[in-house]
Amino acid sequence: MSPDTPRIVVTRALPPAALEPLHTVGDVWVSPHDRPLSVEELHEAVRGAAAVVSMLNDRVDDAVLAAAGPDLRVVANTAVGYDNLDVPAITGRGVLATNTPGVLVDATADLTIALLLAVTRRVAEGDRLVRSGAAWSWDVSFMLGSGLQGKQLGIVGMGSIGRAVARRAAAFGMDVVHHNRRPVDIGGSRQLALDELLETSDVVSLHCPLTPETRHLIDAAALHRMKRGAYLVNTARGPIVDESALAAALHDGTIAGAGLDVYEDEPRVHEGLRDLDNAVLAPHLGSATVETRTRMAELAVENVVAVLTGKDAVTPIAVTSNSVPSR
């Protein structure tokens, strides 16, 4: 391609078929590493780029933008959340930021229910027991868990994923309540103040974005407001939960259990969580279906192609108070 051909940087491998349209509009560089790029590698990779297809573990801040230089036109984040993007810094340089909303709603809601069942019915704990080869036998009190019928599910963040979880929970006979930053009228669910939701729910499921206001929203005080037999599920963002406080609460029985798909400092997990039988730990699998991850890649690519061909992006990120970088 000619020297004027736009340079497109993809920070981690995506399905080749999804990437194919990029080759029609630019010179594509895909990271050869099966891991996140270091800060230094990311700075080097983006130099002279017109477009960057980023992943949720790429921190795109002013330093990355400066390294990219004046040709940068779009940062396409391959995720629905964008707390890894300094959106005001990006848009302040006249660069467009995009994400991949909508396509991972069902996959993440399904995983939320999977974690809920795994922790309340002790599925992962039972799996470890069987694989260990330890002796066990059935009796009426063996590995008792908690049923869901008639229990209250408190959803924090009633966006698309929260609503999808509510629909699934209703099929299990759960009573759904919710807390949302802005009041929303959801059939079959009552809006509660956060403290009341924490104090009355048998399961609390987190689906809010990570912002400065929601960082450590679930801290030691919040955990102590929960019922002693309650469960916490987090498929949103790790830093919404104070992991140290959660590990202590699970260890001393302040709450009964937790199902986690996200962590404060991924891929590191707080050591206090790893040895607890009442913690089910998944490695950020919320969107991990073939169909969903492929569609996420396709949507990120569609955004890049649109911008580089002078069209409107499919899913631009609007600059709001929640676009302030939070980590």
HELIX and SHEET records of a PDB file:
HELIX    1   1 PRO A   16  LEU A   19  1                                   4    
HELIX    2   2 GLU A   20  THR A   24  5                                   5    
HELIX    3   3 VAL A   39  ALA A   45  1                                   7    
HELIX    4   4 ASP A   62  ALA A   68  1                                   7    
HELIX    5   5 VAL A   87  GLY A   92  1                                   6    
HELIX    6   6 VAL A  105  THR A  120  1                                  16    
HELIX    7   7 VAL A  123  SER A  132  1                                  10    
HELIX    8   8 SER A  160  ALA A  171  1                                  12    
HELIX    9   9 LEU A  194  THR A  200  1                                   7    
HELIX   10  10 ALA A  220  ARG A  225  1                                   6    
HELIX   11  11 GLY A  238  ILE A  240  5                                   3    
HELIX   12  12 GLU A  243  ASP A  252  1                                  10    
HELIX   13  13 GLU A  271  ARG A  274  1                                   4    
HELIX   14  14 VAL A  290  LEU A  308  1                                  19    
HELIX   15  15 SER A  321  SER A  323  5                                   3    
SHEET    1   A 5 ASP A  27  VAL A  30  0                                        
SHEET    2   A 5 ARG A   7  VAL A  10  1                                        
SHEET    3   A 5 ALA A  51  SER A  54  1                                        
SHEET    4   A 5 VAL A  74  ASN A  77  1                                        
SHEET    5   A 5 LEU A  96  THR A  98  1                                        
SHEET    1   B 7 SER A 189  GLN A 191  0                                        
SHEET    2   B 7 ASP A 175  HIS A 179  1                                        
SHEET    3   B 7 GLN A 152  VAL A 156  1                                        
SHEET    4   B 7 VAL A 203  LEU A 206  1                                        
SHEET    5   B 7 TYR A 231  ASN A 234  1                                        
SHEET    6   B 7 GLY A 257  LEU A 260  1                                        
SHEET    7   B 7 ALA A 279  LEU A 281  1                                        
END                                                                             
